[in-house]
Amino acid sequence: MANDREEAERAYRIAEERFLAGALRSARNAKRLFASLPALQNAIAAYEVHAAAAPARRGRNWYAVLGLPTDAITHDDIKKQYRRLCLVLHPDKNRSAAADGAFKLLQQAWEALSDRHPPGSAFASKPSRTQPRPTHAPRPRAPPSSVRTGRYGSRAPPRDWSSFGFTFTCPAACPRCGTRFSSVVSVGLCKLSCKARSYDATVHVRSRDSATAF
């Protein structure tokens, strides 16, 4: 029984689709032959609504039923198109055999789309190629070299370098008087002053325990 019902529904659906396609094609041929034929335009409008709603097995496209695009649609757009089609498809004014069913489909389309696009809202449209691209705030540039502080960049260095093991008391002595330098140094070349001889010495510090002054 279930299979018989499915086959019957399928056969009925095919018959409806073929009828609508044939009726719309014939009406358009009649329009080409004699466009001013009374009631012809209303009949074509009713056939077009049925044709737009025909593929129900994939879900009806209510936008197509109302003859609207699927983007950039507002509630006012839907309302305006719905009212226009009501004047064309109402059975009291449209004598086509398809008018009654088309008017019912029109009501369903209005209910579906007015819920989807309530008053005051808009359907987001796709950006066109002619629209300017959104601009972004430029990335902050690095501070100039004059602002940077050694290997730590713009960050302030530690207050007590000796606690990190990078600095230590100079192990060298003045090459002229032999007085031990008391300045804090690190590995590398540095300039140290001997107060006893008023002499500025160049010191090559190799490690905490090795340095040469000259």
Buried (B, 14 or more C-beta within 10 A) or exposed (E): EEEEEEEEEEEEBEEBBEBBBEBBEEBBEBBEEEEEEEEBBBBBBBBBBBBBBBEEEEEBBBBBBBBBEEEEBBBEBBBEBBEEBBEBBBBEEBEBEBBEBBBBBBEEBBEBBBEBBEEEEEBEEEEEEEEEEEEEEEEEEEEEEEEEEEEEEEEEEEEEEEEEEEBBEBBBBBBEEEEEBEEEBBBEEBEBEBEEEEBEBEBBBEEBEEBEBE
